[in-house]
Structure formats: structure tokens, C-alpha cells
Amino acid sequence: MQPYSDGGRLLVDVQQVIPLPEAAAYQVQVREKEQRGRQDRAERHTIRRRFWAGLLTRAALKTSLHANISPGESNWIAGSSGMRGLSFNYVIRQNEGTAELYIDRGSEAGDINKRLFDRLHAEKEEIERAFGAELSWQRLDMKQSCRIAYTLPLGGWRSEESTWPEIQDAMIDGMIRLERAMKPQIAKLKSEIV
């Protein structure tokens, strides 16, 4: 870069630093990488939509919790708990699935998410006894939300499709048990917190 002054204005003459052939090759590499990223996202979204379609079909035979939900491309689908800001979510990752109670009343809620979590955590033993196993209690102090989760390492959306029914059934079972264990506690919270 070469600076020039013209009547109090500063002008800069910029010379190309990257030789043209190398710049063209670099731009081609960047475009190819972006295209591969778009293809990977499109594939991941298509696979997850198929996974969710199967899970929701199977779940409809056992529970109405996610009855009005359509399969999507995200790695999660949510159902209402009956209390604002608390949702029963299925989460699918490449190699595992999760049934969780997700707590997030929004940024305007201040510390209410943490208070709701703490109230539920105070009943941890009773909740886990009703659930029938240990849960992952994630207060997430550096984040707005909190979660109480049951993760199944049976497989995820990258697993062979022939194993999906087993994974989906385990996730559905976990969700039914989680909802059953949480419903009485959520009812208490609703009477205490507006």
C-alpha cells in the first residue's frame, strides 16, 4: 500500500499482494469447500427428517406428547410440558439420542430459569426414583437455559437405518418415563411461579 495526500485527504494505492493465478485457485478451493458444506448440511437435514418421521410415527402409538409435531431438519423436536418455558425435547446427534426437559423462559425471564431448575433439582431423588434411573442435571450457569436429560448411547442419525427403530423406541421410552416423573413437579412449579 502506498499512501498519498491530496489537499488534506489521504488516498491509498493498493497493489495486489496475491498473484492472480494463486488467487483464482484459492477462490476455487473456497467455493468447493462451501459447496461441500452445503451438501453435508442438506444430507444431514434429509437424514434427520427421516429419523424424526419414524420416531414420531412410533411415538404416536404410545404417547400423545408430540402428536401435533411435524418432522423437521433440526437435531431436536419439542413438545409442551404445559408450563411456559419448559419443553419435553427429543434430541438426536450423530451417535446418541436424548430425551430431556428443557428450561428456557427467554432472556427477559432473568434468573427464573435457574430458579426453576433449582426447585426441580431439590426433588432430584424423588424425580430419579420415579424415572427409574439417574438423569443428567445441567444447570448451565454460563447460559440462559438449563436441561435435565436422559441420554442413550445406542446410536444416532448416523447409525444404520435398520437400527433406528431400536434407538427410537428407547428414546420414546425415556421420554414417557421423563414426562411421568416430571409432571407432578411441574404442576407444583405452576402453582408457585407465574
Beta strands, then each sheet from edge to edge (+ up, - down):
strand 1: 2-6
strand 2: 9-13
strand 3: 76-80
strand 4: 86-92
strand 5: 97-103
strand 6: 136-138
strand 7: 146-152
sheet 1: 1+ 2-
sheet 2: 3+ 4- 5+ 7- 6+
end
